[in-house]
Amino acid sequence: RRILRLAEMCRRLETEEEKVLPFYPSSLAEWEQEDARRILAASPDEPLARALQDYMGLERFWQRFNKAKLEEKALERARAALANRNRHLRELLQQYLAGAALSQKVPRDPPPL
């Protein structure tokens, strides 16, 4: 019940793309999709497979959960890359400022002899 209540709450937060295209494109070939449909249509013989049929309604939940996790990992990597770039730019700025400060200390005209 808790998961279903959370799914209802999350439905309100979905983007327009997720509302219009709720199903993610499959990476399976057409013949693989047909095999999967045939297997899912057949009644399972094993007890574990029968128990898993009760949770088929959560498939969409797991698709979205996995998508969110992948996006989270992608954002973490992008943030790390930006942090490295920021650190590099700060080092370059410090080198530039150190060079500018040093050039101001050196007199422009040599003293007369």
N, C-alpha and C positions, 0 to 999 in steps of 0.2 A: 504493500500500500504506500509505503514511504517513497519508493522509487517512482511509482506512478504519479504521486502528488508532486514530486520534484520535476518529473517530465512535463506535467501540466504547467508548472511555474516557468519552466525553461521555454516552453512553446511561445510564451509571450515575448521572450527575448530573442527569438530567432530573427535572422536577417530575412529580407525579402527573397533573396536567392534560395535560402533554405526552405522557405514556405512554398515557393513555386516549384523548386526541384528538390523534393525531399529525399530522393534516392540518389546515391552516389553511383557514378558510372563504374561498371564492373571491368576488371582487368582480365576476365576470363574470355576465352574464345567462345564462339557461338556453340560449338559442339560440347564444350565443357559446361556451359550454362544449361544446355539441354540435359546433360547427365545429372547435374545438380538438381534440376527441377524434378527429374524422374525419381531420384533417390529420396528427395524430400516428400514426394507424393506417396511413396510406398510406406506402409506401416512398419515401424521398427520391430525387430525381433528381440533385441537385447534390452535388459532392464535400464541400463544407463541411457541408451538412446531414447527410450520411452520417457524417462525423466527429463531429458533435455528438450523434448518437444514442448514441455510446459513452459520453457523459457524462451521459445522462439519469438515471443512478443518483445523481448528485450534486444533483439538484433539491431533495431534502429538506434536504441540507446547506446549499444556498444559501438556502432559505427560513429556516432557523434562523439562519444567519449574518446575513441581512438583518434578521430580527426582533431579534437581539441588538444590532446596530448602531443600530436605531431606539430600542430601550430605552436604550442608552448615551447617545444624543443627548438623549432625554427627561430622563434623570437629570442630564445636564450642565446643561440649561436649568433644571430644578428647583433644582439646587444654586446656580446663578447668582442665581435669584430669591430663594432663602433668604439668600444672602450679602448681597444688596441690602437685604433686610428687616432683617437683623442690623445692617448698617451704619447704617440709618436709626434703629433702636431705640437703638443706642449713642449716636448724636448727640442723640436726645431725652433719654436718661439723663444725658448730660454737661450739657445745658442745664438740666435739673432740678436736678442737683447744684450747678451754678454759681449758680443762683437761690437754692438753700437756703443755700449758704455766704455769699452776699451778704446775705441777710436776717438771718443771725446776727450779722454785723458791725454792722448798723445798730441803735442802741439802741432799745429798745422805748418807753421813756419819755423825752421830751425833757428836757434838763437845765434846772433852775430858773434863772430870770433874777435 
